[in-house]
């Protein structure tokens, strides 16, 4: 269907409408992305633009039905916009970690080293940082966290960077929305477990553990939809530590927009069938979204001319140079060339029977959240939350869970141990020597557990990723095409 303005001040009768109704005043648009691919699986995109044109947000959703895709897209949009609104209304506290510990106590301030810092980061406890409040889920007490871990992007922080810059690049991982806070927080934890489970087990470091013997009817139906369109789908296992973490990829020699072959569907769930279903559906979503966002603008103009006119009228935000350059290079490749470049995605080294993966009978957001909390016993759970017109939004932090190792060099105890156990040349124990080996920033307790100081070789990590960087970080949608025309 064509893009259409979607008013959001009427009667709320469904979850998608509830998300729309919670958004601030502005122009909203819903786009059906199925026309950008040939699988037929519902994929929806949403856009919100502030009335004054100063802010915008985007969401993408997918599912077995159009309704599910719309709910996902509007929910993702609400996550971004509503959390931004809440954070921009709060000025961060500026202080050093040591000052805050002396003032509040160690249990009321998150140690940045537990939040997974980039190797070599400045973790001086006397360095002033910007801090935002979160709520400890178990007790309801307030705990301060550096703002860049709470906000999904730097523009969502109501203060400039501190001297020396942000500790990390803000990311959206860990966000959730729903009709209850339990649903929002549970969704956020699922995102964290998904990324923690596959951080160094897929993409450029794909371990090639292929899931075989899938017999769930809904998962098989989703796979059949893709294979009926000429794709060869493979589902792979990353982890079963806290959830079943899988990802799905597909070769496609007939791809008309080459970038779709880079699509990956990721999922984490307590139950194997749910995880596989989600991963395969997200694979279809990723294909359509990538064709829409990084395929020819002529296709967007033909399907959604009003949307594209609005996009082209808005200035491009500042881009991450590496992501922009790498995606621009991909747009110049044909399907065979990009398929060859993506060789790590197609790795098949071992087989894992679907029947041997964990199952779970939990049902609903409250039960799912309770199960995740049980499995994460010993981990803290910090939540930055807001509620607007019955819509709950959360950014969830679980200190110790890992993310963005190969993209931003963030590494903590758990990924370090994982890579050491493999004998990876990316990491090692001992004092970091030379310009490329950066010290892993751990607490004294974690340093003792791993066997002493450790390092990450950032040059080796960069070589490992190489031309695959768009699998990790993307530029703004349509940015390569827009800049090519300028």
N, C-alpha and C positions, 0 to 999 in steps of 0.2 A: 504494500500500500504506500502511497506517497506520504511524505512528511506532512504533518498537520499541526497547527497550533493547538495546544491542549490546555484549555482553561482549567483552573484548579481551585476555584472558590465555591463549587457547587456541593451537592449532597455527597457524603462519603459512603459508598456502598461496597467497596472492595479494597484489598490491600494496596493495589496500585493507585487508586483514587486517594487513599489515606496519605500515601507518600506525596502525591502531587499537592494535596491540600496543605501539607505541612511546609511546603517550600515558601520562601519569601516572595513578595511581589516581583513579577518579571514575566518574561515570555518563555513558555515551555513548548517543546516539540518532541514528538515521538516518531521514530523512523523504523520501518520494517526492513531488516537487512538481508532477508532471504534471497533477494534478487542478486546479491553480490556473489552467491555461490550456488551450487546445484544439489545440495543434500536435502533441502526441503525442511530441515529442522528449524523451528522458530527461533529467531534471534532478533532482539529489539534494542534499539539505541534511543537514549533520551538526552535532551539538552535543556539547560536552564540558563537564561541570560538575565542579569539584573536589569531593572528598569532604566538605570542610569548608564548601563553599558560597561561598568567598571569590573564586573565579575561574571564568570560563567562556570558551568559545571557540566560534566558528561557522565552518562551511565550506560552500561551494556548488560543485558540479561538474556538468558536462554532457558530452554526447558522443552519438555515433551509436548507442551501446548502453548498456544499464543498467550493465554492468561499467565502461565508461569514465566514466560519470557518478559512480559510487561511488568510483572511484579518485581522480578530481578532487576530490570533496568531502572525502574523508578526508585527501588530501594537503594541501589548503588548511588544514584544521583542524590538521594536524600542524605546518605552517609556523608558525602563530601560537603554539600552546601550547608547542612544544619550544623555539622561540627565546626566548619569554618565560622559560621555566625557566632557560635558559642565561644570559640577561642579568640576571635577578633575583638570580642567585648571584654576580654580579660587581659590586663597588662601583666606580663610575667614578672616574677620577683628576680632581682639581680643580686647574686651572692655566690660565694665559693662553696664547694661541698663541705670543706672543713668548718666554715662559719655556720652553715645550716645544721650540721651534726651537733656542734656545740650548743646551738640554740634549741633544737627540737629533739635531739636524740637520733641515734643511727637508724632506728627502725622507722623513722618518719621521713627519711630522705633516701631516695634510690641511689645507690653507688653506681656511677656511670659505667664502671668496669663490669658490672653484672648485666648491663643492657646490651652488650656486645659492641665494642668499639672497633673502628678500623685499626689494623696493625700499625703501630707507630704513632697513634693519636696522642695528642697532648692531654694526659690524664692527671696533670698537676692538681692536687686537691685544693690548692690556694688560688686557682684560676677562677675568676668570676664567670658565671654562666647564667643563662636565663632559665627560670624554673616555673613550671605550672603544676597546679594541684591535681592529683588523682585520688581515687578512693580505693582503699584496700578492701577487696570484695569480702574477705572472711570476717572482717571486724567493723567495717564502715568508717575506719579512721582515715584521716588525710595523710597522703605521702607525696612529697614533692619530687618531680621528675624533670630533667632537662627538657625544655620546650620542644626541641627538635625531634624527640622520641614520641611526643604526644601529637603534634600537628602532622597532617598528611602531606603538607608541603610548606615551604618557607613563607609563602605569601599568606599563610593562615596563622602566622605568629604576629601578635600586635607589638612587635619590637624589632629593631635591627639586630643583626648577629652581634654577639659579644666580641670583644677584642680577641683575635685569633680565629674567629669564625665559628660556625656550628660544629659540634662534635661529629655529627653524621648528616648525610643528606636525608631529609624527611621522606618517608614513604607511606603509602596507604595501607600496607599490610597490617592486619589486625582490626580492621573496621567491621562494624556490623550494624544493621538496622532491623527494627521489628515492632510488632504491636506490644511486646513486653521487653523489659530490660534483659530478662533471661534469654530471649531469642537473640537479641542484639549481641550480648556478650558471648553466647555460645557460638554464634556465627564468627565473631572475631577470633575466638580461640581456635576454631576450625581452620581459619586462614593461617594463624601462626603455626599450627601443627603441620599444615600442608607445606609451608615454606621451610620449616625446620626439618621436616622429614626428607625433603628432596634437595636441600641446599647444595650438597656436593654429590648428588646421586643421579642427576639428570642433566639435560642440555650438554654442555661441553664435556662433562664428567659422567655421562650416562653409563650406568653399571650394567645395562643390557640384561636385566632380569625379567624375562617375558612371562606374563601371566597366561597360563594355558587352561583349557577345559572350562571356560566361562559358560555357565548354564543358567544364569538368571534371565528370565524371559524379557524383562524390560531392557536390560543391558544388551541382550542379543538383538532386540528390535532396533535399538539405536545404532549398533554396529552394522546391522543389515541395511539400514538407510544409507549409511556412508558407503558401504561396499557395493550397494546397488547403483551408486553414482560413479563407480569405477575406482574407488579408493581402496588401498590395502591398509587396514587398521591394525595397530599393535598396541596392546596395553602392557605397561611395565610397572613393576613394584619398586618403590623407594624405601619404605619403612613400615613396620608394624609396631613400633615402640609405644606410641601413645594412641595411634589411630592407624587405619589402613590408608597409607599414602601411596597413590598410584598416579601415573600420567599416561596419556594416550597420544600417539602420533600416527600419521598416515602418509604413505607415498601416493603420488598422484601424477602420473606421466602426462595426463591430459589437462592439467591445470592451465586455465586461460590467463589468470593473473598469478605469476610465479610465486609471489610472496605467500600465497596460501599454504604452500608446502612446508613453511616454517611454523605452522600452527601447532600448539601443544595444548592439550586439555589436562588440567591438574585437579586433583581432588583429595580430600582427607575426610574420612567418616569412620565411625565406630564399626560399621558393618561393611564387609567386602562388596556385597552387591550394590549398596548405595554408593560406595566409592567409585566403582567401575562405571556405573550409570552416569554419575556426575562428570567423570573424566571424559567419557565419550561425547556427551552432550556439549561439554565445554570445548572439546576439540572442534566440533562443528561451529560453535560460536566464534572461536578464535579464527577459523578460516574466513567466515563472513566479515568479521570485524577487521581483519588485516586487509582484505580486499577493499573494503570500504575506506579504511584509514590511509592505506599506503598504495592502493592501486591507482590507475589513471583517473584524473579529475573528470575526464569526459564521462566516465561511468556514473560518478556522483551527480554530475550536472543533468544527466539524462533521467536519473531516478528521483533525485531530491534537489531540484533547482533552487527552491526557496531556502532550504537549509544551507546549501553551498554559498549562496549569495550572502547570507548572514556571516558565515565563516570567513569568507574572503574580505568582508568589510571590517572585520576585527583584526587588530594587529597581532602578529605571532608573538607569543611570550618568548623570553630568552630560552634557548635550547641548550641541552647538554651536548657539547661539541662531539664527543665520541659517539653518542647514540645517533646523532644526526648524520655524521659522516658515514657510519656503518650502514644505516638504513638507506641512505642515498646510493651507496654502492650496490646494495641489493637490488634496488629498482632498475639497475642497468643489466641485471642478469636474466637469462632465460630460465625456464623450468628445469632443464637438464643440469645447467651449471649450478643453480641454487640447490638442487637435490644433492649433487656431489659435495658441495660445500658443507651441507648439513649432515655429513656422514655419521657423526657421533649419535644422531637421533635414531639411526636405523640399527644400532648395535644389538646383536642377539648373542649373548654369552651363556646364559643359563635359563632354565625354565622353572617356574614356580606354579604348582597346581593351584587353581582357584579354590578348590575344595579344602586346601590346607590353610587358607587365610582366615583371620578371625571373623566371627559373626557377632551380632549384637541385637537384642530385642528391644532396646530403648526406643521410646516413641515420644516425640514432641520436644520442644525446646527446654523445658525444665529438666526432664530426665537426661537429655543429652548433656546439658551443662553440668548436672550432678556427676555424670560419668566422667566427663573431662576433668572435673575437679578431683575426683578420686584418683584418676590415673596420673594427675600432676601433683599428687601429694608431695609436699616438700618444696614446691615452687610457689613463689608469691604470685598473686593475681591482682593487678592494678588496672583501674578503669577510669577513663575520662568520658563522662556521659552527659547527654542533654536529652530533653524531651520537649517536643513541640506538637501540640494538638493530638496527643495520643501516640505519636511516633517516637520511639526510643532509638537513640543513636549512641554508639559506643566506640571508642578506640581502646583496644585491650593491649596491655603489656604483660608479658610473663618473663621476668628477668631470668636469663639462662637459655631461653630458646633462641635459635640462631636464624640469621637471614643475611642475604647479600654478601656472601663471601667472595665470589668471583667478580662481581660487579664493582663493589665499593670497598673490598678488602676487609670487611667486617668479620671478625672471627673470635670465638670464645672457647671455653673449655671443651664443650661437647663436639664441635666440628674439629677442633684440634685433635682430640682423642680419636675421632673417626679417621682422620687423614693419617695420623701416626700409625694406627693399626693397619692401614693399607700399605704402609711404606712409601707414601706419597712424597715426591721431591718438592712439593709446595711448602712443606712445613718441616720443622726440626726442633730438637731440644738444644739448649745452649744459648749463650749470649749472641744476639744478632750482630753480625759483622758484615761490612760492605754496604753499598748504597741500596741494594735491592732487598736485603733481608731486614724486615721491620719487626720490632718486638711485639708479641701478642700481649695485649693489656689485660691481665688477670688480677684478681684479688690474691693476697698472700695464700689464702687457703686453697684456691684453685691452682695456683702455681705449685704448691706442694703436692697436690693430687696428681698433676700431670708429670711430675718428676723434675721440676725446675723451670727456669726461664725457657721460653719458646719463641720461635720466629715464623713469619710468613714471608715467602719470597714473592714479592709483588710483581716482579718482572716475569717470573715463571707463571704466575696466575694470569697476567696479561697475555702471554704467549698461548696459554691453554685456551683462553677464550678466543683470541685472534679475531677473525672476521665474524664470529658468532655473537657479537655483542648485542645485536637487536633481539636475541632470545632472552636477554636479561633486562635491558632498559630500552625503551622506545622514545623517539621524539614525539612532539605533539602531532596529533592526527593531521594529515595532509601537509605537514611541514616540508618534506623533501620536494613534493610536487609544486608547492607554492613558491619555494625559493628557486626552483629551476625555471619558473616562468618570470621571475622578477628581473 
